[in-house]
């Protein structure tokens, strides 16, 4: 998955069609990915997210929220942590952003996503 995404980016074939912003460079942060994956394996975290008004959340969106509970992540790290392609992750991020569940910050060529204030306290 990562190799295919990086090849597409290098070849300029990734077209950002109304998706959430993604990093302009493909860079992974192994420590952040490891922490996000640890969060995903915790059953307690999954139950907390299920208790949210989550009737409208997909499995992937719940996984993204759980991964972001440990801190801000770039789209590449989120994709790798949850096992989804970068374009598919970007689509899920866009949906969560529309629901005001996450926010993002541009930092140079990187885009970092974090939980919205209303979810940080949960």
N, C-alpha and C positions, 0 to 999 in steps of 0.2 A: 504494500500500500504506500509506504513512505517513498520507496524508489520510484513508483509510478507518478506520484504527485510531484516529486522534485524534477523528474524528467519533463513533465508537462509544463512546469513553471519555467524551466530553462529554455524550453522550446517556444515559449510564449503562447502556449495553447490554452492556458487557463483564462477563461473569459469570465469576468465578474459581472454576471447578469443579475442585478438587483439582489445580491447576496450581502451578508454582513461583511464589513471590512476584514481583510486578512492581511497578514504580514507580507511585505514586499520581498522579503528574503526568507528562505526556508532554514530555520534554526531551531533546534530542539534543546530543551533544558532538562536533562535526565533526572536531576534531583526533584524538580517540580513535578515531572511526570510520575515519578515513583510515589510521591506523596499523594497525588491525585488518585493513582491506582489503589493505594492503601485505603483511601476514603471510599472508593467504590466497592471494596470488599467488605466493608463494615455494614452488617445487617441493620444496626441501629440507625445509621444515617439514612438508609433506604426507607425505613419506616417513618422517620421524621418528614422526609420529602413527600411520602405518600399521604401524610396527614394534611399537607397543604391543599389548597383548593386546586387539586391537580387533575381534575377531570379532563382538562384541556391539554395536559402535558403528555408528550410521547415518552416512551422508554428512554430515548436518546436525550431528550430535554431533561429528564430527571437525572440521568447520569451526568450531564454537563453541570447541573446545579450542585450535585454532590462533589464533583471534582473541584468546583470553584469555592467550596466551603473552606478549603485550606489556604486560599489566597488567589491572587490574580494569575491568569495563565494566558499565553498567546494562543491563537487559533490552532497553530500547528501542534502545540503540546496537548491541547484538548482533544484534537483528532486522534493523536497517537494514544492517549490515555484511555479513551473510550472505544477505540478500535473502529473508527469511522473515517472515510476519506475526508480530505480537507474541504472540498466543495460541499459535501453532504453536511459536514459539521458547520460550515458557514451558513447553510440554509437553516439549520436548527438554531444557531446563534441569532440569526435575524428574527426568527419567530419569538425567541425569548426576549429579545430587545423590544420588539413590538408590544409585548405584554408587560414591559417595564420590570422584568425580573432580573435583568443583567444590564450592566453599562460597560462602556469600553473607553480606553484612552489610547491615543497614538503616541508612541515614543520613538521618534525617528522613523525607521522603516518597520518597526514592530507595532502590533496592535494587541493590547492586553485587555482581557475581559475580566470582570469581577461581578460579584453579586450586587444587586441593588440594595439600598439601605434597608428596605422592608424585609429582606431575607437574611441579612447579616445577623440580626438579633435572634433568629430562630435557631 
